[in-house]
Amino acid sequence: MTTPTSTKPDTRPAAAAAPGRSAPRRWAPGAGVLVAVALLMFVPAATDSFYTFVATRMLLLGLLATAFNAVFGFGGMSSLGHAAFFGIGGYAVGIGVTRWDWSPGTVLAAALAAGALAGAVFGLACLRVRGIYLLLLTLALAQALFGLAFYQTEWTGGDNGIPNIPRDGLPAAVREGDGYYRLTLVVVVLCVALLWMYQRSPLGMSVVGTRESESRMSAAGYRPGALRTVAFAVSGAFSAVAGVLEVYLQGSVSTASMSWQISADVLVYAILGGARHFFGPFLGAVAVTGLEVWVSTYTDRWMTVLGVVYVVTALFLADGVLGRAASLLRLARTKSGAGSGTSAEART
Amino acid sequence: MLELDAVHTYYGASHILQGVSLTVAEGEVLGVLGRNGMGKTTLVHTVAGLLRPRRGRIRFLGRDITGASAERISRAGMGLVPQGHRVFPSLSVKENLKVAVRRARSGGRARGTVADGVPRFPVLGERWGLPAGVLSGGQQQMLALGRALVGNARLVLLDEPTEGLDPQTVARVGDVVDELRRRGTSAVLVEQKVDFALRRVDRVVVIGRGSVVHESADPAGLRADTATLRDLLAVGGTVAA
C-alpha cells in the first residue's frame, strides 16, 4: 500500500490524463453552438416579419426557462412565482423609460438588480418550505407583487398597464423587427452563457449538491439556505432580463406579465424539455411556442392539441425530450462500446 | 479533542441517546460498537450537528459546539462519512471531491486537494468524470471516504463505512482508517463488523439502549474476550471479520 508520504504517487486522475475524448471532440459542442448562433442570425432573412417576431419570443422565453431552471431543475425547488421576476424586468422598462427616460443599459442594470433582489427575497422567504408548500408560497409571493402592480395605478397603469413604450434609446440598427431579433439573440446568448458558467462554477455545483442532500452539504460545511437564496437571486436576475426583452418587443407592459400563467408556462417548458438538462427548458420553450403558432394556424382547438402533447410527455418522457434523447444517446454509445458519458452530459 | 458530557437526544418523543458521555483524544481512533437500534447513528448525527441534543454538552477542540449547526461544526474541522455510501449522485467524482475540499477549514490544518482522494482509490481516477450515481456501492463508499480524506479534517466520523461492502472493499476501508491514524487524524469509527473495528481502534465504547454500557482501552483484549462480546453484542464464538 502506497502512502502519500512514502512516495509521490501520480495523483493525476486517469480520466483527466487519458480522457478518452480527443481534444477536437471536446471542442465540438462549443463549435456547434457557435455555428447554430451564426445560423440563427440569418433567421430574419429566411422568414417574414411575423416569424421573426415569433423567433424573438422563442429566444426570450427560452432565456426565461433557462433562468427558471437554475431554481427548478438544478436547485430542486419548485416555483410558481417566476412571472414576478419577468414582470419586474418588464416594469423596469415601462417605468424607467416613460418616467425617467432611462437608457437601455440603465434599464438592464436596474432589471438585473431588482430581479436579483426579488429573487433573494423569495429565496429567504422560502427557506423553511419544500415541495408543494414551496410551490404555493412562491405563487403567493408572485400574486402579492401582481396585486401591487394592479393597484399602484399611478406607477404601473394598473390593469391597463403602460402602453406605447418607445424604443428610442436603442440604437437605430436594432430598434425594429430584424435588428431587434438580432439584439435579442445576442443578449440571450450572452445570458445563457453566463448561466452555463454559473451552473458549472463551484457555486452552481454546490447548489446541485444542496438539491441532492441538504444535510450532507451542511456536514461538508455549506449553508444550504444561503445556496438556495443565491440560486433564486441568479434566477430572478436573468428572468428579469427576459422580461426586459419582452417589453421592448411588445412596446407595452401590463399585469399580464406577472400573471401566474406565465409561471405555469415556464414550468411546462422545463418539464417538457427536460429539467435535469441545461438546454432542456430552452428547448421546451422553443418547442411549445412553435407548436402554439403552428397548430393554431390549422385549428382553433390548438390548446387541446397542446394538452395532448403535455399528457404524452408526462406519460412517456419523464425526463423531458432532451432527457429521453440523452438516454437514447447513452444507450447507443454503450452498445457501440464507447463507454459512458460524463457527468456534464448527465446534468446538461 | 472531542468530549460528550451526558448527551440526551430525542426523535420527537423517542428518547434515543440517554446521557452518553465519552471522549476522543488527539490522534485517537475510538470504536463505537452496539447492536442495531441502540443509537449509534443518532450519536454520530448529534456530534456532527445534524441532530440537536436536548440536554448535555459537546465540546470539540476546546469549544462548546452543543446545538451548533452542521456547517459550523464541519468548518471547525470535523468530517463525516455518513452511513450508506452517501455521495452526491448527479455530481461527478471530481465534483464530489471538490465540494468536500471547497468549504473545508480543517480546524487550522492545510486544506487537502482533490487529488488527495485519488491515490488511495485508483478506481476514482478511472471514473473521474462520471456521475457518482452510476458507480457501484463499493465505489461510492470509496468516494465517500475520499471526500473525508480530501477534507483533511481534524476528526472524522465514520458511520458504518463497511456496510454492504465486499471483503476487498472492506480491506480498502481498513487502509483508510489506518491512514487516518498515521496522519494523526482522530476518528470515531461506528461499526457492526466487530473484528474489523477492534483490530483498528485505540479504544472502544459499546452503546446499549442509548448510553455507554462498556468501555475498554484494550480492544485486543476485548476481541479475545468472547464471553463479554457475547453479552454486549450478541456476537458468539469467533468474531467475524
Chai-1 contact restraints between the chains, C-beta under 6 A:
chainA,res_idxA,chainB,res_idxB,connection_type,confidence,min_distance_angstrom,max_distance_angstrom,comment,restraint_id
A,M1,B,D175,contact,1.0,0.0,6.0,A-B,restraint_1
A,P9,B,P119,contact,1.0,0.0,6.0,A-B,restraint_2
A,T11,B,A115,contact,1.0,0.0,6.0,A-B,restraint_3
A,T11,B,V118,contact,1.0,0.0,6.0,A-B,restraint_4
A,T11,B,P119,contact,1.0,0.0,6.0,A-B,restraint_5
A,P13,B,V118,contact,1.0,0.0,6.0,A-B,restraint_6
A,P13,B,G125,contact,1.0,0.0,6.0,A-B,restraint_7
A,P13,B,W128,contact,1.0,0.0,6.0,A-B,restraint_8
A,A14,B,G125,contact,1.0,0.0,6.0,A-B,restraint_9
A,A14,B,E126,contact,1.0,0.0,6.0,A-B,restraint_10
A,A15,B,W128,contact,1.0,0.0,6.0,A-B,restraint_11
A,A15,B,G129,contact,1.0,0.0,6.0,A-B,restraint_12
A,A16,B,W128,contact,1.0,0.0,6.0,A-B,restraint_13
A,P202,B,R102,contact,1.0,0.0,6.0,A-B,restraint_14
A,M205,B,E95,contact,1.0,0.0,6.0,A-B,restraint_15
A,G209,B,F88,contact,1.0,0.0,6.0,A-B,restraint_16
A,G209,B,V99,contact,1.0,0.0,6.0,A-B,restraint_17
A,E212,B,F88,contact,1.0,0.0,6.0,A-B,restraint_18
A,S215,B,L50,contact,1.0,0.0,6.0,A-B,restraint_19
A,R216,B,R86,contact,1.0,0.0,6.0,A-B,restraint_20
A,S218,B,A70,contact,1.0,0.0,6.0,A-B,restraint_21
A,S218,B,E71,contact,1.0,0.0,6.0,A-B,restraint_22
A,A219,B,A48,contact,1.0,0.0,6.0,A-B,restraint_23
A,A219,B,A70,contact,1.0,0.0,6.0,A-B,restraint_24
A,A219,B,S74,contact,1.0,0.0,6.0,A-B,restraint_25
A,A219,B,L80,contact,1.0,0.0,6.0,A-B,restraint_26
A,A220,B,S74,contact,1.0,0.0,6.0,A-B,restraint_27
A,A220,B,V99,contact,1.0,0.0,6.0,A-B,restraint_28
A,A220,B,A100,contact,1.0,0.0,6.0,A-B,restraint_29
A,A220,B,R103,contact,1.0,0.0,6.0,A-B,restraint_30
A,G221,B,E71,contact,1.0,0.0,6.0,A-B,restraint_31
A,G221,B,S74,contact,1.0,0.0,6.0,A-B,restraint_32
A,G221,B,R75,contact,1.0,0.0,6.0,A-B,restraint_33
A,G221,B,R103,contact,1.0,0.0,6.0,A-B,restraint_34
A,Y222,B,E71,contact,1.0,0.0,6.0,A-B,restraint_35
A,Y222,B,R103,contact,1.0,0.0,6.0,A-B,restraint_36
A,R223,B,E71,contact,1.0,0.0,6.0,A-B,restraint_37
A,T342,B,G129,contact,1.0,0.0,6.0,A-B,restraint_38
A,S343,B,S92,contact,1.0,0.0,6.0,A-B,restraint_39
A,S343,B,G129,contact,1.0,0.0,6.0,A-B,restraint_40
A,S343,B,P131,contact,1.0,0.0,6.0,A-B,restraint_41
A,A346,B,P131,contact,1.0,0.0,6.0,A-B,restraint_42
A,R347,B,S90,contact,1.0,0.0,6.0,A-B,restraint_43
